Amino acid sequence: MERKWLVRWMYAAALVHILAGIALAGSAARLGFNVALFGPTIQCVGVLMLALTHFGDARRERSTWLCIAAGLLLWAPQDMLLSLHAGKWLYIWIDLATLALLLPPLLRLQHLDARAAAALSGVKSAHKEPA
């Protein structure tokens, strides 16, 4: 049951990225070209996160969760550094909140799927006939 809710959380996070990207792209007049241009990038991240979440859920592939986590850990420090140089503290807090909301579920999903794979591997090796 825990895994089911964590996967739903990741689906929701992906959808939030898609919707936020649409909102940013649609607000060019109000927020400016540079912010609006970031909208399609956020949408793309959301679609990729959605696809990876589907793949990780369907295949119970633990590396999928680590790939999403690696992407976040690649993005966040760079984004925070750029935001810090621009004096945009709100963006730094958003980045930190994103990491806090996504990394723990991703690492837990990785752990759950790794444990399930190990258990399955143990069952398979216990059923092998001696040569």
DSSP file (Angstrom, degrees, kcal/mol; ACC not computed):
  #  RESIDUE AA STRUCTURE BP1 BP2  ACC     N-H-->O    O-->H-N    N-H-->O    O-->H-N    TCO  KAPPA ALPHA  PHI   PSI    X-CA   Y-CA   Z-CA
    1    1 A M     >        0   0    0      0, 0.0     4,-1.8     0, 0.0     5,-0.2   0.000 360.0 360.0 360.0 -38.8    0.0    0.0    0.0
    2    2 A E  H  >  +     0   0    0      1,-0.2     4,-2.2     2,-0.2     5,-0.2   0.923 360.0  50.5 -60.0 -44.2    2.9    2.4    0.8
    3    3 A R  H  > S+     0   0    0      1,-0.2     4,-2.7     2,-0.2     5,-0.2   0.904 106.0  56.3 -60.8 -42.0    4.4    1.9   -2.7
    4    4 A K  H  > S+     0   0    0      1,-0.2     4,-2.1     2,-0.2    -1,-0.2   0.910 110.0  44.7 -56.8 -45.0    1.0    2.7   -4.3
    5    5 A W  H  X S+     0   0    0     -4,-1.8     4,-2.1     2,-0.2    -1,-0.2   0.865 111.8  52.1 -71.1 -35.9    0.8    6.0   -2.5
    6    6 A L  H  X S+     0   0    0     -4,-2.2     4,-1.9     2,-0.2    -2,-0.2   0.906 110.3  48.7 -65.3 -40.7    4.4    6.9   -3.2
    7    7 A V  H  X S+     0   0    0     -4,-2.7     4,-2.4     2,-0.2    -2,-0.2   0.913 110.1  51.4 -65.3 -41.8    3.8    6.2   -6.9
    8    8 A R  H  X S+     0   0    0     -4,-2.1     4,-2.6    -5,-0.2    -1,-0.2   0.897 107.3  54.1 -60.4 -39.4    0.7    8.3   -6.9
    9    9 A W  H  X S+     0   0    0     -4,-2.1     4,-2.4     2,-0.2    -1,-0.2   0.903 108.7  48.4 -60.3 -41.8    2.7   11.1   -5.3
   10   10 A M  H  X S+     0   0    0     -4,-1.9     4,-2.2     2,-0.2    -2,-0.2   0.886 110.2  51.1 -68.9 -38.4    5.2   10.9   -8.2
   11   11 A Y  H  X S+     0   0    0     -4,-2.4     4,-2.3     2,-0.2    -2,-0.2   0.928 111.0  49.2 -60.7 -43.7    2.4   11.0  -10.8
   12   12 A A  H  X S+     0   0    0     -4,-2.6     4,-2.4     1,-0.2    -2,-0.2   0.907 109.2  52.0 -63.2 -41.6    1.0   14.0   -9.1
   13   13 A A  H  X S+     0   0    0     -4,-2.4     4,-2.0     1,-0.2    -1,-0.2   0.898 109.5  50.0 -62.0 -40.4    4.4   15.7   -9.0
   14   14 A A  H  X S+     0   0    0     -4,-2.2     4,-2.1     2,-0.2    -2,-0.2   0.922 111.0  48.5 -64.0 -43.8    4.8   15.1  -12.8
   15   15 A L  H  X S+     0   0    0     -4,-2.3     4,-2.7     1,-0.2     5,-0.2   0.876 108.3  54.4 -64.9 -37.2    1.3   16.5  -13.5
   16   16 A V  H  X S+     0   0    0     -4,-2.4     4,-2.8     2,-0.2     5,-0.2   0.903 107.6  51.1 -62.4 -40.5    2.1   19.6  -11.4
   17   17 A H  H  X S+     0   0    0     -4,-2.0     4,-2.3     2,-0.2    -2,-0.2   0.922 111.0  47.9 -62.2 -43.3    5.2   20.2  -13.5
   18   18 A I  H  X S+     0   0    0     -4,-2.1     4,-2.1     2,-0.2    -2,-0.2   0.943 115.1  44.5 -62.8 -47.5    3.2   19.9  -16.7
   19   19 A L  H  X S+     0   0    0     -4,-2.7     4,-2.4     1,-0.2    -2,-0.2   0.892 112.9  50.9 -66.3 -39.7    0.5   22.3  -15.4
   20   20 A A  H  X S+     0   0    0     -4,-2.8     4,-2.6    -5,-0.2    -1,-0.2   0.897 109.7  51.5 -64.0 -39.0    3.1   24.8  -14.0
   21   21 A G  H  X S+     0   0    0     -4,-2.3     4,-2.5    -5,-0.2    -2,-0.2   0.896 109.6  49.1 -63.7 -40.1    4.9   24.7  -17.4
   22   22 A I  H  X S+     0   0    0     -4,-2.1     4,-1.9     2,-0.2    -2,-0.2   0.920 111.8  49.3 -63.9 -43.1    1.6   25.5  -19.2
   23   23 A A  H  < S+     0   0    0     -4,-2.4     4,-0.4     2,-0.2    -2,-0.2   0.911 112.4  47.5 -63.4 -42.5    0.9   28.3  -16.8
   24   24 A L  H >< S+     0   0    0     -4,-2.6     3,-1.3     1,-0.2    -2,-0.2   0.924 112.1  49.1 -65.1 -43.9    4.4   29.8  -17.2
   25   25 A A  H >< S+     0   0    0     -4,-2.5     3,-0.6     1,-0.3    -1,-0.2   0.839 110.6  51.9 -65.1 -31.7    4.3   29.6  -21.0
   26   26 A G  T 3< S+     0   0    0     -4,-1.9    -1,-0.3     1,-0.2     3,-0.2   0.483 100.8  63.1 -83.6  -1.9    0.9   31.2  -21.1
   27   27 A S  T <>  +     0   0    0     -3,-1.3     4,-2.9    -4,-0.4     5,-0.5  -0.043  58.7 126.6-114.4  32.8    1.9   34.2  -18.9
   28   28 A A  H <> S+     0   0    0     -3,-0.6     4,-1.8     1,-0.2    -1,-0.2   0.877  73.1  52.2 -58.1 -41.1    4.5   35.7  -21.2
   29   29 A A  H  4 S+     0   0    0     -3,-0.2    -1,-0.2     1,-0.2     4,-0.1   0.869 118.4  35.8 -65.8 -35.8    3.0   39.2  -21.2
   30   30 A R  H  4 S+     0   0    0     -3,-0.3    -2,-0.2     2,-0.1    -1,-0.2   0.886 128.3  30.2 -87.2 -40.9    2.8   39.4  -17.4
   31   31 A L  H  < S-     0   0    0     -4,-2.9     4,-0.3     1,-0.2    -3,-0.2   0.646 109.8-110.7 -97.8 -16.3    6.0   37.6  -16.4
   32   32 A G     X  -     0   0    0     -4,-1.8     4,-2.2    -5,-0.5     5,-0.2  -0.128  31.7 -76.3 101.6 159.0    8.3   38.4  -19.3
   33   33 A F  H  > S+     0   0    0      1,-0.2     4,-2.7     2,-0.2     5,-0.2   0.885 123.0  54.8 -60.6 -45.2    9.8   36.4  -22.1
   34   34 A N  H  > S+     0   0    0      1,-0.2     4,-0.8     2,-0.2    -1,-0.2   0.890 112.5  42.4 -62.1 -41.0   12.6   34.6  -20.1
   35   35 A V  H >> S+     0   0    0     -4,-0.3     3,-0.7     2,-0.2     4,-0.6   0.916 115.0  50.4 -70.4 -43.2   10.2   33.2  -17.5
   36   36 A A  H >< S+     0   0    0     -4,-2.2     3,-1.2     1,-0.2    -2,-0.2   0.864 104.5  58.5 -62.8 -36.1    7.6   32.2  -20.1
   37   37 A L  H 3X S+     0   0    0     -4,-2.7     4,-0.6     1,-0.3    -1,-0.2   0.788  98.1  60.8 -64.2 -27.2   10.4   30.5  -22.1
   38   38 A F  H <X S+     0   0    0     -4,-0.8     4,-2.1    -3,-0.7    -1,-0.3   0.708  86.5  79.6 -71.7 -20.7   11.0   28.3  -19.1
   39   39 A G  H <X S+     0   0    0     -3,-1.2     4,-2.3    -4,-0.6    -1,-0.2   0.914  90.2  48.0 -56.2 -50.7    7.4   26.9  -19.3
   40   40 A P  H  > S+     0   0    0      0, 0.0     4,-2.4     0, 0.0    -1,-0.2   0.850 109.8  54.7 -62.2 -31.9    8.0   24.4  -22.1
   41   41 A T  H  X S+     0   0    0     -4,-0.6     4,-2.4     2,-0.2    -2,-0.2   0.931 108.9  47.3 -64.4 -44.7   11.1   23.2  -20.3
   42   42 A I  H  X S+     0   0    0     -4,-2.1     4,-2.3     1,-0.2    -1,-0.2   0.888 111.2  52.3 -63.4 -39.1    9.1   22.5  -17.2
   43   43 A Q  H  X S+     0   0    0     -4,-2.3     4,-2.4     2,-0.2    -2,-0.2   0.925 108.9  49.8 -61.7 -44.0    6.4   20.8  -19.3
   44   44 A C  H  X S+     0   0    0     -4,-2.4     4,-2.6     1,-0.2    -2,-0.2   0.915 109.7  50.6 -61.8 -44.2    9.0   18.6  -20.9
   45   45 A V  H  X S+     0   0    0     -4,-2.4     4,-2.7     1,-0.2    -1,-0.2   0.911 110.3  51.4 -59.3 -42.5   10.4   17.6  -17.4
   46   46 A G  H  X S+     0   0    0     -4,-2.3     4,-2.4     2,-0.2    -2,-0.2   0.906 109.9  47.9 -61.9 -43.1    6.9   16.8  -16.3
   47   47 A V  H  X S+     0   0    0     -4,-2.4     4,-2.5     2,-0.2    -2,-0.2   0.921 113.8  47.2 -65.0 -43.7    6.3   14.5  -19.3
   48   48 A L  H  X S+     0   0    0     -4,-2.6     4,-2.7     2,-0.2    -2,-0.2   0.902 112.5  49.4 -64.6 -40.0    9.6   12.7  -18.8
   49   49 A M  H  X S+     0   0    0     -4,-2.7     4,-2.5    -5,-0.2    -2,-0.2   0.895 110.6  51.5 -64.7 -39.3    8.9   12.3  -15.1
   50   50 A L  H  X S+     0   0    0     -4,-2.4     4,-2.3    -5,-0.2    -2,-0.2   0.930 112.2  45.6 -61.5 -46.4    5.4   11.0  -16.0
   51   51 A A  H  X S+     0   0    0     -4,-2.5     4,-2.6     2,-0.2    -2,-0.2   0.918 114.3  47.5 -65.1 -44.1    6.9    8.4  -18.4
   52   52 A L  H  X S+     0   0    0     -4,-2.7     4,-3.1     2,-0.2     5,-0.2   0.884 111.2  51.3 -66.1 -37.3    9.6    7.4  -16.0
   53   53 A T  H  X S+     0   0    0     -4,-2.5     4,-2.4     2,-0.2     5,-0.2   0.921 111.0  48.2 -64.5 -42.9    7.1    7.0  -13.1
   54   54 A H  H  X S+     0   0    0     -4,-2.3     4,-2.8    -5,-0.2     5,-0.2   0.936 114.3  46.5 -60.9 -45.9    4.9    4.9  -15.3
   55   55 A F  H  X S+     0   0    0     -4,-2.6     4,-2.6     1,-0.2     6,-0.3   0.933 113.7  47.6 -62.5 -47.5    7.9    2.7  -16.3
   56   56 A G  H  X>S+     0   0    0     -4,-3.1     4,-1.1     1,-0.2     5,-0.5   0.863 115.3  46.1 -63.6 -36.5    9.2    2.4  -12.7
   57   57 A D  H  <5S+     0   0    0     -4,-2.4    -2,-0.2    -5,-0.2    -1,-0.2   0.941 115.9  43.7 -71.0 -47.9    5.8    1.5  -11.5
   58   58 A A  H  <5S+     0   0    0     -4,-2.8    -2,-0.2    -5,-0.2    -3,-0.2   0.883 127.7  28.7 -67.2 -39.4    5.0   -1.0  -14.2
   59   59 A R  H  <5S-     0   0    0     -4,-2.6    -1,-0.2    -5,-0.2    -2,-0.2   0.545  94.6-133.2 -99.5  -8.9    8.4   -2.7  -14.2
   60   60 A R  T  <5 +     0   0    0     -4,-1.1     2,-0.8    -5,-0.3    -3,-0.2   0.924  43.4 170.7  51.9  45.4    9.3   -2.1  -10.5
   61   61 A E    >>< -     0   0    0     -5,-0.5     3,-1.4    -6,-0.3     4,-0.7  -0.787  25.7-162.0 -93.4 108.0   12.6   -1.0  -11.8
   62   62 A R  H 3> S+     0   0    0     -2,-0.8     4,-1.5     1,-0.3     3,-0.4   0.787  86.0  64.9 -63.8 -28.6   14.6    0.6   -9.0
   63   63 A S  H 3> S+     0   0    0      1,-0.2     4,-2.1     2,-0.2    -1,-0.3   0.781  92.4  65.0 -66.3 -24.1   17.0    2.3  -11.3
   64   64 A T  H <> S+     0   0    0     -3,-1.4     4,-2.0     2,-0.2    -1,-0.2   0.930 102.2  46.8 -61.5 -45.2   14.1    4.4  -12.6
   65   65 A W  H  X S+     0   0    0     -4,-0.7     4,-2.2    -3,-0.4    -1,-0.2   0.875 111.7  51.3 -66.3 -36.3   13.7    6.1   -9.2
   66   66 A L  H  X S+     0   0    0     -4,-1.5     4,-2.8     2,-0.2    -1,-0.2   0.848 106.6  54.8 -69.0 -33.0   17.4    6.7   -9.0
   67   67 A C  H  X S+     0   0    0     -4,-2.1     4,-2.2     2,-0.2    -2,-0.2   0.921 109.3  46.4 -65.5 -43.5   17.4    8.3  -12.4
   68   68 A I  H  X S+     0   0    0     -4,-2.0     4,-2.1     2,-0.2    -2,-0.2   0.932 114.1  48.7 -63.1 -44.3   14.7   10.8  -11.4
   69   69 A A  H  X S+     0   0    0     -4,-2.2     4,-2.5     1,-0.2    -2,-0.2   0.904 109.9  51.8 -61.9 -41.8   16.6   11.5   -8.2
   70   70 A A  H  X S+     0   0    0     -4,-2.8     4,-1.6     1,-0.2    -1,-0.2   0.898 108.0  52.1 -62.6 -40.2   19.8   12.0  -10.1
   71   71 A G  H  X S+     0   0    0     -4,-2.2     4,-2.4     2,-0.2    -1,-0.2   0.913 110.5  47.7 -61.2 -42.7   18.1   14.4  -12.4
   72   72 A L  H  X S+     0   0    0     -4,-2.1     4,-2.9     1,-0.2    -2,-0.2   0.906 111.8  49.6 -63.7 -41.5   16.9   16.4   -9.4
   73   73 A L  H  < S+     0   0    0     -4,-2.5    -1,-0.2     1,-0.2    -2,-0.2   0.734 112.7  48.0 -73.5 -21.3   20.3   16.4   -7.8
   74   74 A L  H  X S+     0   0    0     -4,-1.6     4,-0.7    -5,-0.2    -2,-0.2   0.875 118.6  39.8 -78.7 -42.0   21.9   17.6  -11.0
   75   75 A W  H  X S+     0   0    0     -4,-2.4     4,-2.7    -5,-0.2     5,-0.2   0.938 106.9  60.3 -72.9 -49.8   19.3   20.4  -11.5
   76   76 A A  H  X S+     0   0    0     -4,-2.9     4,-3.0     1,-0.2     5,-0.3   0.875 102.6  46.4 -57.9 -51.1   18.8   21.7   -8.0
   77   77 A P  H  > S+     0   0    0      0, 0.0     4,-2.2     0, 0.0    -1,-0.2   0.908 116.5  46.4 -60.7 -38.9   22.3   22.9   -7.1
   78   78 A Q  H  X S+     0   0    0     -4,-0.7     4,-2.4     2,-0.2    -2,-0.2   0.926 114.1  47.4 -66.9 -43.5   22.7   24.7  -10.4
   79   79 A D  H  X S+     0   0    0     -4,-2.7     4,-2.4     1,-0.2    -1,-0.2   0.902 113.3  48.6 -64.3 -41.0   19.3   26.2  -10.2
   80   80 A M  H  X S+     0   0    0     -4,-3.0     4,-2.5    -5,-0.2    -1,-0.2   0.882 110.4  51.2 -67.8 -37.5   19.9   27.4   -6.6
   81   81 A L  H  X S+     0   0    0     -4,-2.2     4,-2.4    -5,-0.3    -2,-0.2   0.927 111.9  46.4 -65.5 -44.1   23.3   28.8   -7.5
   82   82 A L  H  X S+     0   0    0     -4,-2.4     4,-1.6     1,-0.2    -2,-0.2   0.906 113.9  48.9 -62.9 -41.1   21.8   30.8  -10.4
   83   83 A S  H  X>S+     0   0    0     -4,-2.4     5,-3.0     2,-0.2     4,-0.5   0.885 109.7  52.0 -65.7 -38.6   19.0   32.0   -8.2
   84   84 A L  H ><5S+     0   0    0     -4,-2.5     3,-1.0     1,-0.2    -2,-0.2   0.921 108.7  50.0 -63.6 -44.4   21.4   33.0   -5.5
   85   85 A H  H 3<5S+     0   0    0     -4,-2.4    -1,-0.2     1,-0.3    -2,-0.2   0.828 113.4  46.7 -63.1 -31.1   23.5   35.1   -7.9
   86   86 A A  H 3<5S-     0   0    0     -4,-1.6    -1,-0.3    -5,-0.2    -2,-0.2   0.502 113.3-120.3 -87.7  -4.6   20.3   36.7   -9.1
   87   87 A G  T <<5 +     0   0    0     -3,-1.0     2,-1.1    -4,-0.5    -3,-0.2   0.785  63.1 146.5  71.4  27.2   19.1   37.3   -5.5
   88   88 A K     >< +     0   0    0     -5,-3.0     4,-1.2     1,-0.2     3,-0.5  -0.671  13.7 166.6 -99.0  79.0   16.0   35.3   -6.1
   89   89 A W  H  > S+     0   0    0     -2,-1.1     4,-2.3     1,-0.2     5,-0.2   0.810  71.4  63.5 -66.0 -31.0   15.5   33.7   -2.6
   90   90 A L  H  > S+     0   0    0      1,-0.2     4,-2.1     2,-0.2    -1,-0.2   0.911 102.6  50.0 -59.5 -41.2   11.9   32.6   -3.4
   91   91 A Y  H  > S+     0   0    0     -3,-0.5     4,-2.5     2,-0.2    -1,-0.2   0.862 107.9  53.4 -66.5 -35.6   13.3   30.3   -6.2
   92   92 A I  H  X S+     0   0    0     -4,-1.2     4,-2.5     2,-0.2    -1,-0.2   0.929 109.8  47.7 -64.0 -44.3   15.8   28.8   -3.8
   93   93 A W  H  X S+     0   0    0     -4,-2.3     4,-2.4     2,-0.2    -2,-0.2   0.875 110.9  51.5 -64.5 -37.2   13.1   28.0   -1.3
   94   94 A I  H  X S+     0   0    0     -4,-2.1     4,-2.5     2,-0.2    -2,-0.2   0.920 110.4  49.1 -64.5 -43.1   11.0   26.5   -4.1
   95   95 A D  H  X S+     0   0    0     -4,-2.5     4,-2.4     2,-0.2    -2,-0.2   0.921 111.8  48.3 -61.8 -44.4   13.9   24.3   -5.1
   96   96 A L  H  X S+     0   0    0     -4,-2.5     4,-2.5     1,-0.2    -2,-0.2   0.900 111.8  49.5 -63.5 -40.6   14.5   23.2   -1.6
   97   97 A A  H  X S+     0   0    0     -4,-2.4     4,-2.1     2,-0.2    -1,-0.2   0.906 109.3  52.7 -64.3 -40.9   10.8   22.4   -1.2
   98   98 A T  H  X S+     0   0    0     -4,-2.5     4,-1.8     2,-0.2     5,-0.3   0.933 111.2  46.1 -59.7 -47.0   10.9   20.4   -4.4
   99   99 A L  H  X S+     0   0    0     -4,-2.4     4,-2.4     1,-0.2    -2,-0.2   0.917 112.8  50.1 -62.2 -42.9   13.8   18.3   -3.2
  100  100 A A  H  < S+     0   0    0     -4,-2.5    -1,-0.2     1,-0.2    -2,-0.2   0.827 115.2  43.7 -65.8 -31.3   12.2   17.8    0.2
  101  101 A L  H  < S+     0   0    0     -4,-2.1    -1,-0.2    -5,-0.2    -2,-0.2   0.723 125.1  29.9 -86.7 -22.3    9.0   16.6   -1.4
  102  102 A L  H  X S+     0   0    0     -4,-1.8     4,-2.0    -5,-0.2     5,-0.2   0.802 107.7  60.9-109.3 -36.4   10.5   14.4   -4.1
  103  103 A L  H  X S+     0   0    0     -4,-2.4     4,-2.8    -5,-0.3     5,-0.3   0.941 102.7  50.7 -64.2 -47.9   13.7   12.9   -3.0
  104  104 A P  H  > S+     0   0    0      0, 0.0     4,-2.2     0, 0.0    -1,-0.2   0.925 112.9  45.6 -58.5 -44.4   12.4   11.0    0.1
  105  105 A P  H  > S+     0   0    0      0, 0.0     4,-2.7     0, 0.0     5,-0.2   0.910 113.8  50.4 -63.4 -38.5    9.6    9.3   -1.9
  106  106 A L  H  X S+     0   0    0     -4,-2.0     4,-2.3     1,-0.2     5,-0.2   0.927 112.2  45.9 -63.8 -44.1   12.0    8.4   -4.7
  107  107 A L  H  X S+     0   0    0     -4,-2.8     4,-2.1     2,-0.2    -1,-0.2   0.866 113.2  50.3 -68.0 -34.9   14.6    6.9   -2.4
  108  108 A R  H  X S+     0   0    0     -4,-2.2     4,-2.8    -5,-0.3    -2,-0.2   0.908 110.1  49.9 -68.5 -41.4   11.9    5.0   -0.6
  109  109 A L  H  X S+     0   0    0     -4,-2.7     4,-2.6     2,-0.2     5,-0.2   0.908 110.3  50.9 -62.0 -41.2   10.5    3.6   -3.9
  110  110 A Q  H  X S+     0   0    0     -4,-2.3     4,-2.3     1,-0.2    -1,-0.2   0.927 111.9  47.4 -60.8 -44.1   14.0    2.6   -4.8
  111  111 A H  H  X S+     0   0    0     -4,-2.1     4,-2.5     2,-0.2    -2,-0.2   0.923 112.4  48.6 -64.0 -45.2   14.4    0.8   -1.5
  112  112 A L  H  X S+     0   0    0     -4,-2.8     4,-2.2     1,-0.2    -2,-0.2   0.917 114.6  44.9 -62.1 -44.2   11.1   -1.0   -1.8
  113  113 A D  H  X S+     0   0    0     -4,-2.6     4,-2.3     2,-0.2    -1,-0.2   0.855 112.5  51.4 -71.2 -34.2   11.7   -2.1   -5.3
  114  114 A A  H  X S+     0   0    0     -4,-2.3     4,-2.3    -5,-0.2    -2,-0.2   0.917 111.4  47.9 -65.7 -42.4   15.3   -3.2   -4.5
  115  115 A R  H  X S+     0   0    0     -4,-2.5     4,-2.3     2,-0.2    -2,-0.2   0.903 112.4  48.9 -64.5 -41.5   14.0   -5.2   -1.5
  116  116 A A  H  X S+     0   0    0     -4,-2.2     4,-2.4     2,-0.2    -1,-0.2   0.899 111.4  49.7 -65.2 -40.6   11.3   -6.8   -3.7
  117  117 A A  H  X S+     0   0    0     -4,-2.3     4,-2.4     2,-0.2    -2,-0.2   0.899 111.1  49.3 -65.0 -40.5   13.8   -7.7   -6.4
  118  118 A A  H  X S+     0   0    0     -4,-2.3     4,-2.2     2,-0.2    -2,-0.2   0.901 111.6  49.0 -65.3 -41.1   16.1   -9.3   -3.8
  119  119 A A  H  X S+     0   0    0     -4,-2.3     4,-1.9     2,-0.2    -2,-0.2   0.910 112.6  47.7 -64.7 -41.8   13.2  -11.3   -2.3
  120  120 A L  H  X S+     0   0    0     -4,-2.4     4,-2.4     2,-0.2    -2,-0.2   0.893 110.7  51.7 -65.7 -40.4   12.2  -12.5   -5.8
  121  121 A S  H  X S+     0   0    0     -4,-2.4     4,-2.4     1,-0.2    -2,-0.2   0.891 109.0  51.1 -63.2 -40.2   15.8  -13.4   -6.6
  122  122 A G  H  X S+     0   0    0     -4,-2.2     4,-1.6     2,-0.2    -1,-0.2   0.873 109.8  49.5 -64.9 -37.9   16.0  -15.4   -3.4
  123  123 A V  H  X S+     0   0    0     -4,-1.9     4,-1.1     2,-0.2    -2,-0.2   0.911 111.3  49.3 -67.0 -43.0   12.9  -17.3   -4.3
  124  124 A K  H >< S+     0   0    0     -4,-2.4     3,-0.5     1,-0.2     4,-0.4   0.919 112.1  47.0 -63.6 -44.3   14.1  -18.1   -7.8
  125  125 A S  H >< S+     0   0    0     -4,-2.4     3,-0.7     1,-0.2    -1,-0.2   0.814 108.0  56.6 -70.6 -28.2   17.5  -19.3   -6.5
  126  126 A A  H 3< S+     0   0    0     -4,-1.6    -1,-0.2     1,-0.2    -2,-0.2   0.760 107.3  50.1 -71.4 -24.0   15.8  -21.5   -3.9
  127  127 A H  T << S+     0   0    0     -4,-1.1    -1,-0.2    -3,-0.5    -2,-0.2   0.451  83.9 111.9 -94.1  -2.0   13.8  -23.2   -6.6
  128  128 A K    <   -     0   0    0     -3,-0.7     3,-0.0    -4,-0.4    -3,-0.0  -0.490  67.9-125.9 -73.2 141.1   16.7  -24.1   -8.9
  129  129 A E        -     0   0    0     -2,-0.2    -2,-0.1     1,-0.1    -1,-0.1  -0.639  29.3-103.0 -85.3 144.1   17.5  -27.7   -9.1
  130  130 A P              0   0    0      0, 0.0    -1,-0.1     0, 0.0     0, 0.0  -0.347 360.0 360.0 -64.8 146.8   21.1  -28.9   -8.4
  131  131 A A              0   0    0     -3,-0.0    -2,-0.0    -2,-0.0    -3,-0.0   0.466 360.0 360.0 -80.2 360.0   23.1  -29.6  -11.5
